Amino acid sequence: MILLCPQAMDTRSLSVPLLSLCLLPSCTGDFDEWDDMALSEEQREAYILSTSAWPDPSNIPVCWESSGWSGRKSYIRQKVEDQFEGKPWFHVNFTGWGSCTASSTGIRIKISDERPHVTALGARLDGRANGMVLNFEFDNWGGTWCDWFDEDDCSRKVAIHEFGHALGLAHEQNRADTPSDCDDAPNGSNGDIYVGSWDWNSVMNYCNSKWNNDGKLSTGDVAGLVRLYGGGGDVLLNYAFKIAVNNSDPTWVRSVVASHDRFCYPGETCDVGHFNSDNKSDIVAFNHRGGVFVATHDGYKFEGTGWSWHSDFCQAGDECRVADVNGDGMDDILAFRKGTAGEVYAAVASVLGRFVGKSKWHDGLCTQGRDCELGDVDGDGKEDLVIFEKGTPGAGGRVWVAFSQGSRFDNVRLVNALFCYNGHECKVSDVNDDGFADMLYFDRQGGVIVSTARKTAQGTIVFNGPSRWHDAFCYDNEVCEVTDPRHGGKTARIFAMPRRNTGEVYWAKREGNDFVGTGQVLTSGACLPNDVCRVSNVDGDFWPEIVSFAGADALRRLVLAVPWEILR
């Protein structure tokens, strides 16, 4: 038998310090402090067992093995349903709640004056006799604490913790990297997926200064349940905040919150951009049947179910992109129709909340096999089209720039003949913060090669010879990203996301003509397998956030009554 229990209610728990949390996007701090801080001591991951998810979360049977206690049973049912059912981010429904029979399935609850526990996580409880034990008496166990609370309240806090286990949440302190401030020993089964930061406030955390978090799910608990029971189209946001432990100075750490639960479905292309004038990043989804949908950021989450901003843009086979090509401060949308014609179309953002028109901005350069990127190469506020021919050394590597005129790309110039080949990840970003977008590539073997742009006395944009800015960053199939000060921080940073179950995001910042740092972990539990991940200054505070579109994975457990296509 595997016992998964709430912490023993002894005086040791009273010594755990209260936490000073700053969870709102308006929290401020010195940017250099954030750049130089050591996150490794404080950032930790939530824990879920992905293989324990109930296959039909809309119908999880619950029954009582023990007779009597009708009033307390009704009260517990109500409180469990209040915490876990009818939520916008995750979708579960407990059914039945009558007396168990020999053939009962689902969660079978025994009432006994002993330490509460479950014998397994999640759906592994299905049909197990006495699979969950709850305490309604507190004479033999928990009596000291429950003299302070009423027994209903004790029962409630215990039940919320145990139902967390019943849905697949493991104990927070079971991770090997639990901080030293939490000295409770691991207990019960481990999870297999990290979700966001290690969470002092989790209902599953023995070291929480509030016993079982007063029976209320934390944002980290919710994010874990989103990973298990999101209804499809889930978007999670990993951001920074300050925390103080043991009266120490606040330290910047990162957490994850559910930010949307009906956005970005399989087959769609999803991205992040600034589509209005509020200096916050929004999200966009192209369904490749002409539909373009946007959810704007309200300072904490992405708002709305995805308003239609265009009905005839970026069709099947097109490559859909986001950039401010007309220089009005709002990102526009582009479609690269590769093939042999190499057509580039654009629709510009409007203050009325839509993308306007659809016009051809260029053809002939952005053809099949070439990588097309966007960046403000000449520093006029309009992002230009940069075309990487790729190929192999001696038979490729040419780079052209087509400069934005506000309504088309024109004045095409060859700017390099030996840069970025097959197997490389080509990027454009102002990495040296001089106002001109530079070129760089990740060679997928650890090398980061940069060619910086500059303007000559005659006003011509030229690129300096390539130089190696890093030797050990972003390998193989990792997601490689770069941000400049305009799009995510005080200085340029590069990011590598291996998309493992632990979800680490590695980063290095620019110092002079180098990116410094190799194994620095920005956060964990942020970018998991099958996620589409982006880095952006989402809330306008110049700190990079990680946006994870998890729709493809979550859709396997869609609990809507209609197929997802109808949503689009």
C-alpha positions as a Python dict, from the first residue, in 0.01 Angstrom:
ca = {
    (1, 'M'): (0, 0, 0),
    (2, 'I'): (127, 347, -92),
    (3, 'L'): (29, 608, 159),
    (4, 'L'): (-13, 960, 24),
    (5, 'C'): (-106, 1171, 321),
    (6, 'P'): (-136, 1528, 440),
    (7, 'Q'): (146, 1632, 673),
    (8, 'A'): (125, 1527, 1033),
    (9, 'M'): (-25, 1813, 1229),
    (10, 'D'): (255, 1881, 1480),
    (11, 'T'): (422, 2198, 1602),
    (12, 'R'): (706, 2165, 1352),
    (13, 'S'): (472, 2300, 1082),
    (14, 'L'): (427, 2619, 1283),
    (15, 'S'): (794, 2707, 1236),
    (16, 'V'): (765, 2735, 858),
    (17, 'P'): (800, 3105, 774),
    (18, 'L'): (525, 3312, 623),
    (19, 'L'): (597, 3418, 267),
    (20, 'S'): (593, 3765, 124),
    (21, 'L'): (456, 3724, -229),
    (22, 'C'): (428, 3972, -511),
    (23, 'L'): (219, 3798, -777),
    (24, 'L'): (87, 4084, -986),
    (25, 'P'): (245, 4196, -1314),
    (26, 'S'): (283, 4546, -1170),
    (27, 'C'): (557, 4424, -935),
    (28, 'T'): (875, 4613, -1007),
    (29, 'G'): (1241, 4573, -934),
    (30, 'D'): (1586, 4657, -1063),
    (31, 'F'): (1640, 4492, -1401),
    (32, 'D'): (2009, 4435, -1337),
    (33, 'E'): (1919, 4258, -1013),
    (34, 'W'): (1705, 4019, -1215),
    (35, 'D'): (1978, 3969, -1474),
    (36, 'D'): (2234, 3873, -1211),
    (37, 'M'): (2022, 3683, -963),
    (38, 'A'): (2072, 3315, -893),
    (39, 'L'): (1736, 3155, -951),
    (40, 'S'): (1856, 2802, -888),
    (41, 'E'): (1808, 2821, -511),
    (42, 'E'): (1442, 2925, -522),
    (43, 'Q'): (1274, 2812, -843),
    (44, 'R'): (1117, 2469, -813),
    (45, 'E'): (861, 2274, -1005),
    (46, 'A'): (510, 2152, -933),
    (47, 'Y'): (463, 1779, -971),
    (48, 'I'): (203, 1575, -1156),
    (49, 'L'): (182, 1213, -1265),
    (50, 'S'): (71, 1242, -1627),
    (51, 'T'): (1, 869, -1663),
    (52, 'S'): (-257, 888, -1383),
    (53, 'A'): (-503, 1122, -1555),
    (54, 'W'): (-861, 1000, -1558),
    (55, 'P'): (-954, 911, -1918),
    (56, 'D'): (-1301, 1067, -1886),
    (57, 'P'): (-1265, 1355, -1639),
    (58, 'S'): (-1625, 1459, -1701),
    (59, 'N'): (-1739, 1146, -1514),
    (60, 'I'): (-1523, 1048, -1216),
    (61, 'P'): (-1740, 833, -988),
    (62, 'V'): (-1719, 886, -610),
    (63, 'C'): (-1877, 664, -344),
    (64, 'W'): (-1862, 617, 34),
    (65, 'E'): (-1749, 286, 184),
    (66, 'S'): (-1860, 393, 534),
    (67, 'S'): (-2215, 457, 648),
    (68, 'G'): (-2340, 750, 854),
    (69, 'W'): (-2205, 1104, 865),
    (70, 'S'): (-2463, 1224, 610),
    (71, 'G'): (-2423, 1592, 703),
    (72, 'R'): (-2041, 1584, 688),
    (73, 'K'): (-2049, 1390, 361),
    (74, 'S'): (-2276, 1649, 204),
    (75, 'Y'): (-2051, 1928, 328),
    (76, 'I'): (-1734, 1762, 190),
    (77, 'R'): (-1898, 1702, -146),
    (78, 'Q'): (-1993, 2067, -168),
    (79, 'K'): (-1642, 2189, -81),
    (80, 'V'): (-1470, 1946, -319),
    (81, 'E'): (-1700, 2051, -601),
    (82, 'D'): (-1637, 2419, -518),
    (83, 'Q'): (-1260, 2374, -560),
    (84, 'F'): (-1243, 2135, -853),
    (85, 'E'): (-1557, 2167, -1066),
    (86, 'G'): (-1683, 2436, -1301),
    (87, 'K'): (-1342, 2597, -1344),
    (88, 'P'): (-1233, 2794, -1652),
    (89, 'W'): (-890, 2633, -1681),
    (90, 'F'): (-932, 2264, -1609),
    (91, 'H'): (-1241, 2047, -1644),
    (92, 'V'): (-1338, 1765, -1407),
    (93, 'N'): (-1668, 1643, -1273),
    (94, 'F'): (-1723, 1407, -978),
    (95, 'T'): (-2041, 1200, -1001),
    (96, 'G'): (-2241, 965, -780),
    (97, 'W'): (-2146, 1027, -416),
    (98, 'G'): (-2368, 744, -295),
    (99, 'S'): (-2284, 425, -104),
    (100, 'C'): (-2024, 192, -255),
    (101, 'T'): (-2108, -157, -371),
    (102, 'A'): (-1873, -445, -437),
    (103, 'S'): (-1855, -344, -805),
    (104, 'S'): (-1824, 32, -759),
    (105, 'T'): (-1567, 209, -977),
    (106, 'G'): (-1397, 543, -932),
    (107, 'I'): (-1290, 688, -596),
    (108, 'R'): (-1405, 478, -300),
    (109, 'I'): (-1381, 665, 31),
    (110, 'K'): (-1348, 510, 376),
    (111, 'I'): (-1410, 720, 688),
    (112, 'S'): (-1168, 629, 965),
    (113, 'D'): (-1001, 804, 1260),
    (114, 'E'): (-649, 757, 1123),
    (115, 'R'): (-405, 948, 912),
    (116, 'P'): (-586, 1043, 589),
    (117, 'H'): (-434, 905, 269),
    (118, 'V'): (-488, 762, -75),
    (119, 'T'): (-336, 435, -191),
    (120, 'A'): (-245, 560, -541),
    (121, 'L'): (-249, 870, -757),
    (122, 'G'): (-522, 965, -1002),
    (123, 'A'): (-703, 701, -1207),
    (124, 'R'): (-497, 429, -1041),
    (125, 'L'): (-753, 460, -762),
    (126, 'D'): (-1029, 347, -997),
    (127, 'G'): (-1237, 84, -816),
    (128, 'R'): (-990, 31, -530),
    (129, 'A'): (-1171, -53, -208),
    (130, 'N'): (-1080, 203, 60),
    (131, 'G'): (-866, 383, -199),
    (132, 'M'): (-911, 711, -13),
    (133, 'V'): (-931, 745, 364),
    (134, 'L'): (-1076, 1062, 521),
    (135, 'N'): (-1095, 1146, 889),
    (136, 'F'): (-1416, 1295, 1032),
    (137, 'E'): (-1347, 1238, 1403),
    (138, 'F'): (-989, 1348, 1485),
    (139, 'D'): (-968, 1172, 1820),
    (140, 'N'): (-677, 938, 1742),
    (141, 'W'): (-516, 1155, 1469),
    (142, 'G'): (-508, 1534, 1443),
    (143, 'G'): (-691, 1603, 1764),
    (144, 'T'): (-461, 1882, 1878),
    (145, 'W'): (-502, 2082, 1561),
    (146, 'C'): (-870, 2015, 1520),
    (147, 'D'): (-933, 2149, 1869),
    (148, 'W'): (-831, 2482, 1716),
    (149, 'F'): (-1056, 2445, 1411),
    (150, 'D'): (-1401, 2298, 1394),
    (151, 'E'): (-1414, 1942, 1265),
    (152, 'D'): (-1591, 2043, 945),
    (153, 'D'): (-1302, 2275, 864),
    (154, 'C'): (-1042, 2004, 935),
    (155, 'S'): (-1233, 1758, 721),
    (156, 'R'): (-1250, 2010, 438),
    (157, 'K'): (-876, 2081, 433),
    (158, 'V'): (-794, 1710, 444),
    (159, 'A'): (-1040, 1630, 165),
    (160, 'I'): (-909, 1896, -74),
    (161, 'H'): (-555, 1762, -28),
    (162, 'E'): (-660, 1401, -87),
    (163, 'F'): (-874, 1485, -388),
    (164, 'G'): (-568, 1661, -530),
    (165, 'H'): (-393, 1324, -510),
    (166, 'A'): (-699, 1156, -658),
    (167, 'L'): (-659, 1378, -966),
    (168, 'G'): (-287, 1303, -1006),
    (169, 'L'): (-104, 1569, -799),
    (170, 'A'): (201, 1446, -606),
    (171, 'H'): (350, 1611, -295),
    (172, 'E'): (551, 1927, -361),
    (173, 'Q'): (834, 1821, -129),
    (174, 'N'): (890, 1497, -324),
    (175, 'R'): (1110, 1666, -582),
    (176, 'A'): (1481, 1607, -537),
    (177, 'D'): (1543, 1982, -569),
    (178, 'T'): (1312, 2090, -288),
    (179, 'P'): (1470, 2397, -121),
    (180, 'S'): (1647, 2358, 210),
    (181, 'D'): (1386, 2580, 377),
    (182, 'C'): (1144, 2289, 336),
    (183, 'D'): (1272, 2002, 550),
    (184, 'D'): (971, 1769, 534),
    (185, 'A'): (1065, 1429, 397),
    (186, 'P'): (924, 1301, 66),
    (187, 'N'): (606, 1099, 106),
    (188, 'G'): (421, 868, -131),
    (189, 'S'): (450, 836, -508),
    (190, 'N'): (637, 1081, -728),
    (191, 'G'): (512, 1257, -1037),
    (192, 'D'): (675, 1257, -1379),
    (193, 'I'): (607, 1611, -1505),
    (194, 'Y'): (719, 1946, -1365),
    (195, 'V'): (467, 2228, -1403),
    (196, 'G'): (590, 2579, -1325),
    (197, 'S'): (778, 2683, -1013),
    (198, 'W'): (808, 2494, -686),
    (199, 'D'): (508, 2622, -499),
    (200, 'W'): (516, 2716, -130),
    (201, 'N'): (143, 2778, -147),
    (202, 'S'): (41, 2445, -297),
    (203, 'V'): (-236, 2250, -124),
    (204, 'M'): (2, 1954, -174),
    (205, 'N'): (298, 2115, 5),
    (206, 'Y'): (380, 1991, 356),
    (207, 'C'): (592, 2304, 411),
    (208, 'N'): (311, 2546, 339),
    (209, 'S'): (269, 2774, 641),
    (210, 'K'): (-108, 2734, 594),
    (211, 'W'): (-206, 2374, 656),
    (212, 'N'): (-310, 2233, 317),
    (213, 'N'): (-324, 2596, 201),
    (214, 'D'): (-646, 2637, 395),
    (215, 'G'): (-804, 2392, 153),
    (216, 'K'): (-769, 2624, -149),
    (217, 'L'): (-591, 2541, -474),
    (218, 'S'): (-293, 2763, -553),
    (219, 'T'): (-213, 2894, -901),
    (220, 'G'): (52, 2621, -925),
    (221, 'D'): (-203, 2352, -837),
    (222, 'V'): (-434, 2489, -1104),
    (223, 'A'): (-153, 2486, -1363),
    (224, 'G'): (-83, 2121, -1281),
    (225, 'L'): (-450, 2032, -1324),
    (226, 'V'): (-454, 2223, -1653),
    (227, 'R'): (-179, 1996, -1779),
    (228, 'L'): (-384, 1693, -1678),
    (229, 'Y'): (-738, 1808, -1759),
    (230, 'G'): (-723, 2112, -1984),
    (231, 'G'): (-1008, 2102, -2230),
    (232, 'G'): (-787, 2166, -2535),
    (233, 'G'): (-634, 2496, -2642),
    (234, 'D'): (-455, 2563, -2312),
    (235, 'V'): (-209, 2851, -2286),
    (236, 'L'): (24, 2887, -1986),
    (237, 'L'): (234, 3189, -1894),
    (238, 'N'): (560, 3166, -1699),
    (239, 'Y'): (653, 3495, -1535),
    (240, 'A'): (874, 3642, -1260),
    (241, 'F'): (777, 3766, -914),
    (242, 'K'): (942, 3837, -580),
    (243, 'I'): (937, 3611, -275),
    (244, 'A'): (1088, 3652, 71),
    (245, 'V'): (1163, 3350, 293),
    (246, 'N'): (1277, 3365, 656),
    (247, 'N'): (1258, 3746, 650),
    (248, 'S'): (1531, 3756, 386),
    (249, 'D'): (1547, 4016, 111),
    (250, 'P'): (1298, 3937, -165),
    (251, 'T'): (1439, 3727, -446),
    (252, 'W'): (1307, 3707, -798),
    (253, 'V'): (1162, 3367, -883),
    (254, 'R'): (932, 3243, -1157),
    (255, 'S'): (591, 3084, -1156),
    (256, 'V'): (335, 2962, -1406),
    (257, 'V'): (-31, 3055, -1441),
    (258, 'A'): (-305, 2932, -1670),
    (259, 'S'): (-372, 3218, -1910),
    (260, 'H'): (-626, 3075, -2156),
    (261, 'D'): (-806, 2746, -2206),
    (262, 'R'): (-970, 2780, -2548),
    (263, 'F'): (-694, 2897, -2780),
    (264, 'C'): (-450, 2737, -3026),
    (265, 'Y'): (-568, 2396, -3143),
    (266, 'P'): (-391, 2121, -3341),
    (267, 'G'): (-314, 2229, -3695),
    (268, 'E'): (-311, 2598, -3606),
    (269, 'T'): (-7, 2825, -3606),
    (270, 'C'): (11, 3029, -3285),
    (271, 'D'): (235, 3321, -3199),
    (272, 'V'): (278, 3622, -2970),
    (273, 'G'): (270, 3988, -3073),
    (274, 'H'): (168, 4341, -2974),
    (275, 'F'): (-160, 4394, -3162),
    (276, 'N'): (-283, 4705, -2982),
    (277, 'S'): (-127, 5007, -2814),
    (278, 'D'): (-119, 4891, -2451),
    (279, 'N'): (245, 4765, -2460),
    (280, 'K'): (139, 4413, -2361),
    (281, 'S'): (182, 4102, -2571),
    (282, 'D'): (-124, 3931, -2713),
    (283, 'I'): (-163, 3590, -2875),
    (284, 'V'): (-274, 3505, -3227),
    (285, 'A'): (-387, 3181, -3392),
    (286, 'F'): (-402, 3113, -3766),
    (287, 'N'): (-625, 2817, -3852),
    (288, 'H'): (-490, 2789, -4212),
    (289, 'R'): (-842, 2814, -4350),
    (290, 'G'): (-830, 3194, -4353),
    (291, 'G'): (-932, 3253, -3992),
    (292, 'V'): (-710, 3467, -3769),
    (293, 'F'): (-799, 3490, -3398),
    (294, 'V'): (-655, 3713, -3125),
    (295, 'A'): (-675, 3714, -2744),
    (296, 'T'): (-540, 4029, -2581),
    (297, 'H'): (-354, 4043, -2251),
    (298, 'D'): (-526, 4218, -1961),
    (299, 'G'): (-223, 4238, -1731),
    (300, 'Y'): (-264, 3887, -1590),
    (301, 'K'): (-419, 3657, -1850),
    (302, 'F'): (-513, 3646, -2215),
    (303, 'E'): (-868, 3768, -2244),
    (304, 'G'): (-1155, 3639, -2454),
    (305, 'T'): (-1215, 3316, -2641),
    (306, 'G'): (-1027, 3444, -2943),
    (307, 'W'): (-1192, 3719, -3146),
    (308, 'S'): (-1184, 3689, -3523),
    (309, 'W'): (-952, 3962, -3656),
    (310, 'H'): (-948, 3837, -4016),
    (311, 'S'): (-1142, 3579, -4214),
    (312, 'D'): (-927, 3536, -4525),
    (313, 'F'): (-559, 3534, -4440),
    (314, 'C'): (-288, 3266, -4432),
    (315, 'Q'): (-430, 2958, -4603),
    (316, 'A'): (-319, 2595, -4599),
    (317, 'G'): (49, 2567, -4685),
    (318, 'D'): (128, 2929, -4601),
    (319, 'E'): (380, 3023, -4334),
    (320, 'C'): (213, 3269, -4095),
    (321, 'R'): (420, 3535, -3915),
    (322, 'V'): (390, 3844, -3695),
    (323, 'A'): (584, 4173, -3725),
    (324, 'D'): (532, 4552, -3722),
    (325, 'V'): (594, 4615, -4091),
    (326, 'N'): (432, 4961, -4116),
    (327, 'G'): (595, 5115, -3809),
    (328, 'D'): (282, 5213, -3614),
    (329, 'G'): (386, 5026, -3297),
    (330, 'M'): (134, 4746, -3347),
    (331, 'D'): (230, 4409, -3492),
    (332, 'D'): (81, 4310, -3824),
    (333, 'I'): (39, 3963, -3977),
    (334, 'L'): (221, 3816, -4277),
    (335, 'A'): (179, 3509, -4492),
    (336, 'F'): (467, 3356, -4686),
    (337, 'R'): (333, 3160, -4981),
    (338, 'K'): (655, 2972, -5048),
    (339, 'G'): (650, 2750, -5361),
    (340, 'T'): (819, 2896, -5668),
    (341, 'A'): (650, 3238, -5660),
    (342, 'G'): (769, 3335, -5312),
    (343, 'E'): (477, 3569, -5251),
    (344, 'V'): (455, 3767, -4926),
    (345, 'Y'): (119, 3906, -4810),
    (346, 'A'): (46, 4140, -4519),
    (347, 'A'): (-256, 4267, -4327),
    (348, 'V'): (-199, 4554, -4086),
    (349, 'A'): (-332, 4590, -3733),
    (350, 'S'): (-602, 4846, -3664),
    (351, 'V'): (-691, 5031, -3344),
    (352, 'L'): (-1043, 4899, -3403),
    (353, 'G'): (-930, 4549, -3310),
    (354, 'R'): (-880, 4373, -3641),
    (355, 'F'): (-630, 4318, -3920),
    (356, 'V'): (-718, 4527, -4224),
    (357, 'G'): (-691, 4426, -4588),
    (358, 'K'): (-468, 4172, -4759),
    (359, 'S'): (-207, 4293, -5004),
    (360, 'K'): (100, 4152, -5171),
    (361, 'W'): (415, 4308, -5032),
    (362, 'H'): (669, 4110, -5235),
    (363, 'D'): (722, 3808, -5456),
    (364, 'G'): (1013, 3613, -5596),
    (365, 'L'): (1251, 3598, -5297),
    (366, 'C'): (1074, 3408, -5017),
    (367, 'T'): (1058, 3078, -5209),
    (368, 'Q'): (1060, 2716, -5097),
    (369, 'G'): (1376, 2617, -4908),
    (370, 'R'): (1459, 2968, -4795),
    (371, 'D'): (1406, 3100, -4443),
    (372, 'C'): (1231, 3437, -4422),
    (373, 'E'): (1269, 3639, -4103),
    (374, 'L'): (1170, 3991, -4000),
    (375, 'G'): (1351, 4270, -3819),
    (376, 'D'): (1408, 4645, -3833),
    (377, 'V'): (1741, 4634, -4018),
    (378, 'D'): (1764, 5005, -4108),
    (379, 'G'): (1629, 5141, -3779),
    (380, 'D'): (1329, 5329, -3925),
    (381, 'G'): (1073, 5158, -3698),
    (382, 'K'): (943, 4927, -3971),
    (383, 'E'): (1045, 4563, -3973),
    (384, 'D'): (1213, 4447, -4292),
    (385, 'L'): (1214, 4112, -4471),
    (386, 'V'): (1538, 3914, -4440),
    (387, 'I'): (1576, 3614, -4671),
    (388, 'F'): (1826, 3337, -4594),
    (389, 'E'): (1902, 3116, -4893),
    (390, 'K'): (2069, 2851, -4673),
    (391, 'G'): (2189, 2554, -4879),
    (392, 'T'): (2544, 2427, -4825),
    (393, 'P'): (2878, 2615, -4815),
    (394, 'G'): (2973, 2693, -5172),
    (395, 'A'): (2615, 2644, -5290),
    (396, 'G'): (2417, 2875, -5065),
    (397, 'G'): (2451, 3103, -4765),
    (398, 'R'): (2336, 3418, -4943),
    (399, 'V'): (2122, 3667, -4746),
    (400, 'W'): (1902, 3942, -4891),
    (401, 'V'): (1712, 4224, -4724),
    (402, 'A'): (1394, 4371, -4872),
    (403, 'F'): (1332, 4697, -4686),
    (404, 'S'): (982, 4789, -4570),
    (405, 'Q'): (833, 5096, -4737),
    (406, 'G'): (525, 5088, -4515),
    (407, 'S'): (310, 4921, -4781),
    (408, 'R'): (553, 4686, -4953),
    (409, 'F'): (901, 4538, -4928),
    (410, 'D'): (1141, 4692, -5182),
    (411, 'N'): (1501, 4802, -5246),
    (412, 'V'): (1626, 4443, -5228),
    (413, 'R'): (1995, 4411, -5146),
    (414, 'L'): (2231, 4116, -5111),
    (415, 'V'): (2394, 4174, -4770),
    (416, 'N'): (2591, 3853, -4716),
    (417, 'A'): (2705, 3561, -4930),
    (418, 'L'): (2832, 3324, -4662),
    (419, 'F'): (2590, 3308, -4369),
    (420, 'C'): (2349, 3045, -4227),
    (421, 'Y'): (2330, 2705, -4400),
    (422, 'N'): (2114, 2394, -4394),
    (423, 'G'): (2067, 2266, -4038),
    (424, 'H'): (2114, 2613, -3888),
    (425, 'E'): (1842, 2817, -3717),
    (426, 'C'): (1851, 3166, -3874),
    (427, 'K'): (1729, 3462, -3667),
    (428, 'V'): (1707, 3843, -3685),
    (429, 'S'): (1726, 4062, -3374),
    (430, 'D'): (1894, 4380, -3251),
    (431, 'V'): (2137, 4198, -3022),
    (432, 'N'): (2374, 4491, -2959),
    (433, 'D'): (2097, 4748, -2890),
    (434, 'D'): (2208, 5004, -3151),
    (435, 'G'): (1869, 5030, -3323),
    (436, 'F'): (1960, 4810, -3620),
    (437, 'A'): (1848, 4447, -3636),
    (438, 'D'): (2137, 4203, -3667),
    (439, 'M'): (2161, 3852, -3811),
    (440, 'L'): (2252, 3544, -3610),
    (441, 'Y'): (2221, 3170, -3631),
    (442, 'F'): (2232, 2872, -3398),
    (443, 'D'): (2439, 2598, -3563),
    (444, 'R'): (2265, 2330, -3347),
    (445, 'Q'): (2603, 2213, -3218),
    (446, 'G'): (2635, 2483, -2952),
    (447, 'G'): (2761, 2766, -3169),
    (448, 'V'): (2585, 3103, -3187),
    (449, 'I'): (2715, 3310, -3478),
    (450, 'V'): (2635, 3682, -3507),
    (451, 'S'): (2672, 3936, -3787),
    (452, 'T'): (2591, 4286, -3661),
    (453, 'A'): (2438, 4560, -3876),
    (454, 'R'): (2565, 4917, -3898),
    (455, 'K'): (2495, 5225, -4107),
    (456, 'T'): (2779, 5377, -4311),
    (457, 'A'): (2845, 5751, -4345),
    (458, 'Q'): (2664, 5731, -4676),
    (459, 'G'): (2355, 5591, -4503),
    (460, 'T'): (2392, 5235, -4635),
    (461, 'I'): (2327, 4939, -4406),
    (462, 'V'): (2611, 4686, -4405),
    (463, 'F'): (2677, 4380, -4191),
    (464, 'N'): (3004, 4316, -4011),
    (465, 'G'): (3185, 3987, -4058),
    (466, 'P'): (3036, 3695, -3862),
    (467, 'S'): (3177, 3625, -3517),
    (468, 'R'): (3110, 3351, -3262),
    (469, 'W'): (2923, 3481, -2958),
    (470, 'H'): (2874, 3145, -2785),
    (471, 'D'): (3022, 2796, -2808),
    (472, 'A'): (2779, 2584, -2605),
    (473, 'F'): (2418, 2689, -2641),
    (474, 'C'): (2111, 2532, -2807),
    (475, 'Y'): (2164, 2189, -2954),
    (476, 'D'): (1991, 1946, -3190),
    (477, 'N'): (1610, 1982, -3179),
    (478, 'E'): (1589, 2233, -2896),
    (479, 'V'): (1375, 2544, -2942),
    (480, 'C'): (1617, 2834, -2993),
    (481, 'E'): (1495, 3191, -2937),
    (482, 'V'): (1648, 3538, -2915),
    (483, 'T'): (1499, 3860, -2778),
    (484, 'D'): (1624, 4216, -2798),
    (485, 'P'): (1556, 4497, -2547),
    (486, 'R'): (1244, 4605, -2737),
    (487, 'H'): (1084, 4261, -2712),
    (488, 'G'): (1183, 4123, -2377),
    (489, 'G'): (1436, 4278, -2145),
    (490, 'K'): (1703, 4531, -2069),
    (491, 'T'): (1956, 4360, -2294),
    (492, 'A'): (1949, 4092, -2562),
    (493, 'R'): (1912, 3734, -2443),
    (494, 'I'): (1912, 3394, -2606),
    (495, 'F'): (1700, 3101, -2489),
    (496, 'A'): (1713, 2724, -2536),
    (497, 'M'): (1418, 2499, -2457),
    (498, 'P'): (1482, 2121, -2480),
    (499, 'R'): (1110, 2046, -2421),
    (500, 'R'): (1175, 1767, -2171),
    (501, 'N'): (932, 1653, -1902),
    (502, 'T'): (1115, 1883, -1663),
    (503, 'G'): (1052, 2180, -1895),
    (504, 'E'): (1375, 2374, -1835),
    (505, 'V'): (1440, 2699, -2016),
    (506, 'Y'): (1809, 2795, -2041),
    (507, 'W'): (1924, 3147, -2108),
    (508, 'A'): (2231, 3363, -2167),
    (509, 'K'): (2251, 3743, -2178),
    (510, 'R'): (2464, 3968, -2393),
    (511, 'E'): (2780, 4122, -2248),
    (512, 'G'): (2974, 4312, -2512),
    (513, 'N'): (3017, 4088, -2814),
    (514, 'D'): (2929, 3766, -2635),
    (515, 'F'): (2634, 3584, -2489),
    (516, 'V'): (2737, 3488, -2135),
    (517, 'G'): (2618, 3176, -1955),
    (518, 'T'): (2580, 2813, -2058),
    (519, 'G'): (2377, 2614, -1809),
    (520, 'Q'): (2178, 2895, -1646),
    (521, 'V'): (1821, 2782, -1589),
    (522, 'L'): (1572, 3067, -1624),
    (523, 'T'): (1285, 2845, -1515),
    (524, 'S'): (1158, 2489, -1517),
    (525, 'G'): (824, 2332, -1598),
    (526, 'A'): (757, 2596, -1863),
    (527, 'C'): (811, 2432, -2202),
    (528, 'L'): (711, 2064, -2207),
    (529, 'P'): (710, 1805, -2489),
    (530, 'N'): (462, 1893, -2767),
    (531, 'D'): (432, 2254, -2649),
    (532, 'V'): (474, 2546, -2888),
    (533, 'C'): (682, 2793, -2686),
    (534, 'R'): (753, 3161, -2734),
    (535, 'V'): (953, 3421, -2540),
    (536, 'S'): (809, 3772, -2515),
    (537, 'N'): (771, 4073, -2286),
    (538, 'V'): (406, 3990, -2226),
    (539, 'D'): (303, 4227, -1948),
    (540, 'G'): (504, 4531, -2056),
    (541, 'D'): (755, 4533, -1771),
    (542, 'F'): (1058, 4450, -1993),
    (543, 'W'): (1097, 4106, -1836),
    (544, 'P'): (1081, 3805, -2068),
    (545, 'E'): (794, 3564, -2012),
    (546, 'I'): (759, 3213, -2155),
    (547, 'V'): (428, 3148, -2332),
    (548, 'S'): (345, 2779, -2379),
    (549, 'F'): (69, 2671, -2614),
    (550, 'A'): (-30, 2325, -2494),
    (551, 'G'): (-338, 2264, -2707),
    (552, 'A'): (-215, 1962, -2903),
    (553, 'D'): (-144, 1756, -2593),
    (554, 'A'): (-449, 1863, -2393),
    (555, 'L'): (-691, 1796, -2676),
    (556, 'R'): (-653, 1422, -2625),
    (557, 'R'): (-877, 1467, -2322),
    (558, 'L'): (-1123, 1716, -2471),
    (559, 'V'): (-1440, 1716, -2264),
    (560, 'L'): (-1653, 1943, -2477),
    (561, 'A'): (-1970, 1816, -2639),
    (562, 'V'): (-1864, 1948, -2980),
    (563, 'P'): (-1553, 1879, -3192),
    (564, 'W'): (-1284, 2144, -3167),
    (565, 'E'): (-1330, 2252, -3532),
    (566, 'I'): (-1661, 2412, -3439),
    (567, 'L'): (-1478, 2646, -3203),
    (568, 'R'): (-1304, 2797, -3505),
}
